[in-house]
Structure formats: structure tokens, C-alpha cells
Amino acid sequence: MGEQPDPFSTSTLPDFISSQKIGRPVNLEGQSNRGHPYSGLKKRGQSSRSWVKIDENGNSTVLELDKATIMKRCSLPSRDLRLLDPLFIYPSSILGRERAIVVSLEKIRCIITAEEVILMNARDASVVQYQSELCKRLQSNQNLNLKDDLPFEFKALELVLELSCLSLDAQVNELEMEVYPVLDELATNISTLNLEHVRRLKGRLLALTQKVQKVCDEIEHLMDDDDDMAEMYLTEKKERSEAHASGELEDNLDDDFGSSGIVSKSAPVSPVGSISGNLGKLQRAFSSVVGSHRSLLSSSSSGENIDQLEMLLEAYFVVVDNTLSKLSSLKEYIDDTEDLINIKLGNVQNQLIQFQLLLTAATFVAAIFAAVTAVFGMNLQDSVFKDPTMFQWVLLVTGIGCGLLYFGFVLYFKHKKVFPL
């Protein structure tokens, strides 16, 4: 029987299909998806970004790192990196992780490790100031051979807190210089333009208060949680892990040395040797348990010895709390000005009501006078209407009576304390 041709071989396909590369999808027109609008989304999502690395000696280097490299390098989850993304707006946060501290305060967003600081390479003035100031401080300590009690990660964290507090305080001072003159002008001249200006300033005050309150709450949360503060001792954890790794290496070398002295498998094994081997295994197991127990004790002792970080956070908590008190005083001043304006508007409204009462009383008296004059305007047959001087006496008596009635209304209003005396 002859061989059947394969219907799916490339030789039986049409020319316009066989000329395409295998594995590239083809549309109806025979074009590839090279120009598809969604073909580059994955590439753009995994694109590298510019970061600035500052080491312990104060040397800065510009790096191009993608998200996966940062996660692997600092052992961070992807949700922590979203705090550093400039496309998203997140509140201020300070997160302590196993090998890094993620900081997002104001416009400074960085990752602090025990060896380096990875900073977003932004063109913002605060970021440039942080980079230059940190390099300057580290290099000066390196040149003068000064030994600071603070580890590297706390030096970097302290500078972030310092610049953030200074930035918030500068914004508050700028707002104070703008608010107080406007409020003083509004107290003397109540106008729509001044009210609109105060409304915009009050919105800025509310937004700034929320930012300062978030920073204050974040620092307070760290001070209240001892475990989070102990987690931020990155240098100590690094030294402890290196010591533990060196201890394991020594144990492995001892095991190798002990195994080199064992006789061959062909030789008969004595029960004394098996017992000594079991004792060696028990000793190694006991030493590993003791080592793990010591590591737990050292971690617990580091959790207890957090006074250094607590004092650092407490110092800047006082600064942020002072800034928050300034905002509270400014808000109280705005509320007092609003109360004064409401009192003035209420006073004007009361004056208008008093004037309305006077006009109503005058209208009532004028209506009585008009009614009397209307009677004499009618064609009535009476002897009173025949005397021409009688009409003048009627007008005079009616006017005096209406005047007395009007003053009677005024005295009644004052007696009821409707009008101020």
C-alpha cells in the first residue's frame, strides 16, 4: 500500500501560510500581530525604572532595575512596591520587613536595607535634597572616622523623618502667612471674594491636616508596637544571621572531620563504635537545639532593647505633634472668625427686622390717616362738609392721633425689648 500524504505538512499548505514563521499567529489578511495595540502591555508593565543606590560610604549610583529584581534583592512583596510607585497616591507609611524598611513620607520614597538605600530617581527637590544630604553625612562620618551609635538604616530613616517634618512645617508656616491676613480682612470687610478665598484656604488646611495626622499616627503606631520596632533592626539581624551561618559551617566541618575517621563499611562494626556514633548524633542534635534557642533569645533581647529606635521616633513625634498643634490653632482661628462673621450677619439681620417693624407700624398709621381722608372724599350730605375750615381741623386731629399712635408702637417695642434701649 502506498504512503498517504500528510494533510498537515508544510508542503501541502498554501504559499501565503507556509511562508509565515511557525509559532506566529496570523490574521485574515495574512499579517502578524506585530502592530497589535495590546502587544506591549506586558513589556511596559515589566519595564525597568531608574533608581539611585546609596551605600554605607555615601557613594551614589544610578541603577536600572525592574520590579522583579527589586523584590528579589530586598525580599519584598509586590504590594510594598506599590507604595513607591509615583503613579499611585498612598498615605504616608513606614513598613519594617525582614531585610528592608519601606518608607513613603511626603515625596521621599525609598527602600532602606542594612547596606544601602534604594531611592526613586525623581527630579523632585525633596528627593534631590535627601540624596545629597545623606551622601554628605555618610561621607563626612567616613572621612572623620566617627563612630555613630545609630546603625546605617536608622541614619537613613532619621534623615527621611527630618526632611519630612521640615517640609510639613514649612507648608504650615506658608499657610499661616497666607491665612491670617485674609481672615483679618474678612473680619472687617465681609464680601463674596473674601469668603471664596477663605473657603479655598480652608480646603488646603484640611488636606494638610490629614497629611500631618497620618504621619503622626504612623510614628505613634510604630512606637506602640515593639515587634515592628524590633523588626527594623536590620544590621543586628544581618550580623546574627551571619554568625548563625558561620556556626553551621563549623558544625558541617566538624561532621566532615568526624566522618573521615570512620572505618570502612567492609570492616566489622563493634557495638561500642555504634553507641559512640549515636552519642555524637545526639550531641549534634542537642547543639542545634541550643543554637536555635540562643537565636530565639537574641531575637527576644533585640525586641526588648528598642530604646534607641524609640527615642528616635519619639523626637520626631514631638516635632510632628507640634506641627499638628499649629494646624489646630489655625483651624480654631478660622472657626472664631466664622463665628464673628455669623454674629455680625445676625446683628445686621436683627437691624433689618427692626426696620421692618418700624415700617409696618408706619404703614398701619398711614392707612388710618388715609381712611379718614377717604371719608371726606365721598359725596355725603352733612353739615360738617359745608364748613371749609372743618376739613383742616380733621386733618390736624387725625395727624396728631396717628403720630401718637406711632410713638405708642415704638414705646411698646422698647418695653418688650424688641429694640435696644
Residue, then its C-alpha position, 0 to 999 in steps of 0.5 A: m500500500g502506498e504512503q498517504p500524504d500528510p494533510f498537515s505538512t508544510s508542503t501541502l499548505p498554501d504559499f501565503i501560510s507556509s511562508q509565515k514563521i511557525g509559532r506566529p499567529v496570523n490574521l485574515e489578511g495574512q499579517s502578524n500581530r506585530g502592530h497589535p495595540y495590546s502587544g506591549l502591555k506586558k513589556r511596559g508593565q515589566s519595564s525597568r525604572s531608574w533608581v539611585k543606590i546609596d551605600e554605607n560610604g555615601n557613594s551614589t549610583v544610578l541603577e536600572l532595575d525592574k520590579a522583579t529584581i527589586m523584590k528579589r534583592c530586598s525580599l519584598p512583596s509586590r504590594d510594598l512596591r506599590l507604595l513607591d510607585p509615583l503613579f499611585i497616591y498612598p498615605s504616608s507609611i513606614l513598613g519594617r520587613e525582614r531585610a528592608i524598611v519601606v518608607s513613603l513620607e511626603k515625596i521621599r520614597c525609598i527602600i532602606t536595607a542594612e547596606e544601602v538605600i534604594l531611592m526613586n530617581a525623581r527630579d523632585a527637590s525633596v528627593v534631590q535634597y535627601q540624596s545629597e544630604l545623606c551622601k554628605r553625612l555618610q561621607s563626612n562620618q567616613n572621612l572623620n572616622l566617627k563612630d555613630d551609635l545609630p546603625f546605617e538604616f536608622k541614619a537613613l530613616e532619621l534623615v527621611l523623618e527630618l526632611s519630612c517634618l521640615s517640609l510639613d512645617a514649612q507648608v504650615n508656616e506658608l499657610e499661616m502667612e497666607v491665612y491670617p491676613v485674609l481672615d483679618e480682612l474678612a473680619t472687617n470687610i465681609s464680601t463674596l471674594n473674601l469668603e471664596h478665598v477663605r473657603r479655598l484656604k480652608g480646603r488646603l488646611l484640611a488636606l494638610t491636616q490629614k497629611v500631618q495626622k497620618v504621619c503622626d499616627e504612623i510614628e505613634h503606631l510604630m512606637d506602640d508596637d515593639d515587634d515592628m520596632a524590633e523588626m527594623y533592626l536590620t544590621e543586628k539581624k544581618e550580623r546574627s544571621e551571619a554568625h548563625a551561618s558561620g556556626e553551621l559551617e563549623d558544625n558541617l566541618d566538624d561532621d566532615f572531620g568526624s566522618s573521615g575517621i570512620v572505618s570502612k563499611s567492609a570492616p566489622v562494626s563493634p557495638v561500642g563504635s555504634i553507641s559512640g556514633n549515636l552519642g555524637k548524633l545526639q550531641r549534634a542534635f542537642s547543639s542545634v537545639v541550643g543554637s536555635h534557642r540562643s537565636l530565639l533569645s537574641s531575637s527576644s533581647s533585640g525586641e526588648n532593647i528598642d530604646q534607641l529606635e524609640m527615642l528616635l521616633e519619639a523626637y520626631f513625634v514631638v516635632v510632628d505633634n507640634t506641627l499638628s498643634k499649629l494646624s489646630s490653632l489655625k483651624e480654631y482661628i478660622d472657626d472664631t472668625e466664622d463665628l464673628i462673621n455669623i454674629k455680625l450677619g445676625n446683628v445686621q439681620n436683627q437691624l433689618i427686622q427692626f426696620q421692618l417693624l418700624l415700617t409696618a407700624a408706619t404703614f398701619v398709621a398711614a392707612i388710618f390717616a388715609a381712611v379718614t381722608a377717604v371719608f371726606g372724599m365721598n359725596l355725603q350730605d352733612s353739615v360738617f362738609k359745608d364748613p371749609t375750615m372743618f376739613q383742616w381741623v380733621l386733618l390736624v386731629t387725625g395727624i396728631g392721633c396717628g403720630l401718637l399712635y406711632f410713638g405708642f408702637v415704638l414705646y411698646f417695642k422698647h418695653k418688650k425689648v424688641f429694640p435696644l434701649 
